[in-house]
Amino acid sequence: MSRKCDISGKSKQKGHNVSHAQNKTNRHWKPNLRKVKVLVAGVAKTLTVSMSVYKKLKKGEIKDVKLNYSRPVAKN
């Protein structure tokens, strides 16, 4: 599974760790993702979404997709 939001497309970002001596080493930041069950066109699906999208789903700001459950689904 790639660490990418299915709705917004957010994925990992790249950058550098910078030491006091200005040595730069590569690093990356992972997005905060959760698996949720949602209704897409009347069909229940499990999607991986970022927390910013999850909050918008709970508020009802995203109209195409509806939350099927109020909490993220735990992976078994």
N, C-alpha and C positions, 0 to 999 in steps of 0.2 A: 504494500500500500504506500503510495506516495503521500508525503505530508503536505497536502494541499486542500484548501477549502473547495468544496464542490459548488458553492454558490458564488462566492466573491473571487475565487482564484488565488487567494493569498497563499504564498509558499515561503520557504526559508529565504532569508536575506543574508548576503555576504558582506564581510567587512574585515577590519584588522584589529587585533589587539596591539596597542602601542605601549611599549615600556617607557620607563623614565629616560632611557638612553635613545629613545625614538626608533627602536627596533620594531619592525612590523611583522606580525605573524598572522596567517589567515585564520578566520573564525566565522561562524555562522550563527544566526538566531532562528530558532524554530517558532512557528506560529502556535498560538494556543488553540488547539482543535478539540472538538468533542463530537462523538457520534450521537445523532438524534434521529428519532423516527418522525417523519413528516408525511403529510398528504400532498402529493404532487399530482394534480389533475384527477383527484379522487382515488388515487392508488397510494397505499402506504409504502414508503421506501425508507431505508436507512441511509442517511447522508452524513458525511464528515463536514462539519461547519466550524468556522472560527467563532470565538466568543462574541465578537462584535455583531456577527450575523445572527447568532443565537439570541442575543438581547433584542435585536430588531424583530425576530420571529415572535418572541414572547410578548412584545408590545403590539404586534400586529401591523408593523410598518411595511413588511414585505407581503404583498397581496397574492402572488402566484403560488406560494407555498404556505401550508398551515401546519403548525405543530400537532402531531398526533398524541403526544404525551407531554406533560409539563416539565419533565426532568430528562436530562441526557440518559441514554440507555447504556447500562454497564455492559462491557464486553465479557462474555462468558468464556 
